[in-house]
Amino acid sequence: MFCNYRNCSYELHDYENGNRHYCDDECYNAEKLARSKDNYIRKKKHLAEIDRIEALLRVCHNKYGDSLTDINVLRAEKMNWSFNTGQTTIDGLAFFVVGSYAYRAFDNSTIKIINIKKQ
């Protein structure tokens, strides 16, 4: 078995402690730091995408208000439908929440965007 640090190729021998995953504390700390950096970059990308989606919803809401809007407006801007920060129920309908805006897509290719901070 080899050291689990991604830049170390030291072989851990069987006669040493069988539960060891790193050759020393330096490799352990370096791998922990590398994992922490990877997690930070992943979270930063996720939050940047949520901010981008919220900005798209804000622009559409400012332009069209609470009325039904053609969904292709958001599709043209490459709206990522898989990101949301929660769900809420407004007037008996389920809406996806992204930041301070909630949206619901309907079957007839329309979408309703609501600013939930003003309600």
One Martini backbone bead per residue (centre of mass of N, CA, C, O) as a GRO file, in nm:
protein
  119
    1MET     BB    1   0.099   0.035   0.019
    2PHE     BB    2   0.036   0.373  -0.026
    3CYS     BB    3   0.049   0.686   0.005
    4ASN     BB    4  -0.231   0.922   0.000
    5TYR     BB    5  -0.060   1.125  -0.114
    6ARG     BB    6  -0.056   1.260  -0.436
    7ASN     BB    7   0.287   1.325  -0.415
    8CYS     BB    8   0.335   1.031  -0.304
    9SER     BB    9   0.545   0.706  -0.324
   10TYR     BB   10   0.536   0.576  -0.058
   11GLU     BB   11   0.580   0.268   0.097
   12LEU     BB   12   0.375   0.077   0.293
   13HIS     BB   13   0.429  -0.149   0.531
   14ASP     BB   14   0.301  -0.425   0.699
   15TYR     BB   15   0.481  -0.399   0.970
   16GLU     BB   16   0.337  -0.165   1.005
   17ASN     BB   17   0.085   0.013   1.059
   18GLY     BB   18  -0.227  -0.082   0.920
   19ASN     BB   19  -0.376   0.223   0.953
   20ARG     BB   20  -0.205   0.361   0.763
   21HIS     BB   21  -0.203   0.640   0.502
   22TYR     BB   22   0.065   0.782   0.592
   23CYS     BB   23   0.402   0.842   0.634
   24ASP     BB   24   0.333   1.136   0.756
   25ASP     BB   25   0.236   1.445   0.872
   26GLU     BB   26   0.307   1.602   0.618
   27CYS     BB   27   0.124   1.443   0.421
   28TYR     BB   28  -0.138   1.481   0.572
   29ASN     BB   29  -0.143   1.798   0.565
   30ALA     BB   30  -0.119   1.829   0.256
   31GLU     BB   31  -0.382   1.673   0.186
   32LYS     BB   32  -0.573   1.846   0.354
   33LEU     BB   33  -0.515   2.110   0.198
   34ALA     BB   34  -0.595   2.007  -0.084
   35ARG     BB   35  -0.890   1.939  -0.012
   36SER     BB   36  -0.967   2.223   0.079
   37LYS     BB   37  -0.916   2.361  -0.194
   38ASP     BB   38  -1.112   2.192  -0.362
   39ASN     BB   39  -1.368   2.268  -0.200
   40TYR     BB   40  -1.351   2.574  -0.247
   41ILE     BB   41  -1.371   2.570  -0.557
   42ARG     BB   42  -1.643   2.424  -0.574
   43LYS     BB   43  -1.808   2.632  -0.407
   44LYS     BB   44  -1.742   2.882  -0.580
   45LYS     BB   45  -1.878   2.778  -0.841
   46HIS     BB   46  -2.159   2.738  -0.723
   47LEU     BB   47  -2.207   3.034  -0.625
   48ALA     BB   48  -2.165   3.168  -0.903
   49GLU     BB   49  -2.411   3.028  -1.038
   50ILE     BB   50  -2.626   3.140  -0.848
   51ASP     BB   51  -2.568   3.438  -0.911
   52ARG     BB   52  -2.633   3.419  -1.214
   53ILE     BB   53  -2.927   3.326  -1.185
   54GLU     BB   54  -3.026   3.563  -1.014
   55ALA     BB   55  -2.964   3.777  -1.230
   56LEU     BB   56  -3.157   3.667  -1.444
   57LEU     BB   57  -3.414   3.694  -1.271
   58ARG     BB   58  -3.391   3.997  -1.221
   59VAL     BB   59  -3.408   4.095  -1.510
   60CYS     BB   60  -3.683   3.964  -1.576
   61HIS     BB   61  -3.842   4.097  -1.347
   62ASN     BB   62  -3.784   4.395  -1.430
   63LYS     BB   63  -3.917   4.359  -1.719
   64TYR     BB   64  -4.201   4.170  -1.639
   65GLY     BB   65  -4.246   4.084  -1.362
   66ASP     BB   66  -4.521   3.877  -1.240
   67SER     BB   67  -4.564   3.781  -1.509
   68LEU     BB   68  -4.590   3.597  -1.772
   69THR     BB   69  -4.323   3.424  -1.942
   70ASP     BB   70  -4.109   3.336  -2.168
   71ILE     BB   71  -3.880   3.073  -2.139
   72ASN     BB   72  -3.672   3.150  -2.374
   73VAL     BB   73  -3.526   3.378  -2.231
   74LEU     BB   74  -3.363   3.183  -2.041
   75ARG     BB   75  -3.250   2.984  -2.250
   76ALA     BB   76  -3.073   3.194  -2.404
   77GLU     BB   77  -2.902   3.233  -2.115
   78LYS     BB   78  -2.844   2.954  -1.987
   79MET     BB   79  -3.022   2.817  -1.786
   80ASN     BB   80  -2.983   2.655  -1.470
   81TRP     BB   81  -3.215   2.423  -1.341
   82SER     BB   82  -3.042   2.265  -1.102
   83PHE     BB   83  -3.033   2.535  -0.945
   84ASN     BB   84  -3.103   2.579  -0.589
   85THR     BB   85  -3.211   2.703  -0.248
   86GLY     BB   86  -3.520   2.608  -0.282
   87GLN     BB   87  -3.862   2.593  -0.155
   88THR     BB   88  -4.200   2.716  -0.232
   89THR     BB   89  -4.531   2.836  -0.144
   90ILE     BB   90  -4.753   2.999  -0.383
   91ASP     BB   91  -5.077   2.983  -0.416
   92GLY     BB   92  -5.035   2.650  -0.422
   93LEU     BB   93  -4.745   2.675  -0.555
   94ALA     BB   94  -4.447   2.554  -0.665
   95PHE     BB   95  -4.127   2.702  -0.595
   96PHE     BB   96  -3.822   2.805  -0.692
   97VAL     BB   97  -3.524   2.904  -0.520
   98VAL     BB   98  -3.308   3.204  -0.589
   99GLY     BB   99  -3.249   3.365  -0.342
  100SER     BB  100  -3.486   3.637  -0.403
  101TYR     BB  101  -3.608   3.421  -0.610
  102ALA     BB  102  -3.898   3.287  -0.776
  103TYR     BB  103  -3.992   2.990  -0.973
  104ARG     BB  104  -4.223   2.883  -1.245
  105ALA     BB  105  -4.292   2.629  -1.463
  106PHE     BB  106  -4.492   2.575  -1.741
  107ASP     BB  107  -4.640   2.387  -1.997
  108ASN     BB  108  -4.669   2.663  -2.192
  109SER     BB  109  -4.381   2.807  -2.191
  110THR     BB  110  -4.386   2.939  -1.902
  111ILE     BB  111  -4.298   3.198  -1.656
  112LYS     BB  112  -4.269   3.269  -1.303
  113ILE     BB  113  -4.152   3.565  -1.132
  114ILE     BB  114  -4.055   3.620  -0.785
  115ASN     BB  115  -4.016   3.851  -0.528
  116ILE     BB  116  -3.972   3.747  -0.193
  117LYS     BB  117  -3.879   4.016  -0.041
  118LYS     BB  118  -4.161   4.187  -0.107
  119GLN     BB  119  -4.372   3.987   0.060
   0.00000   0.00000   0.00000
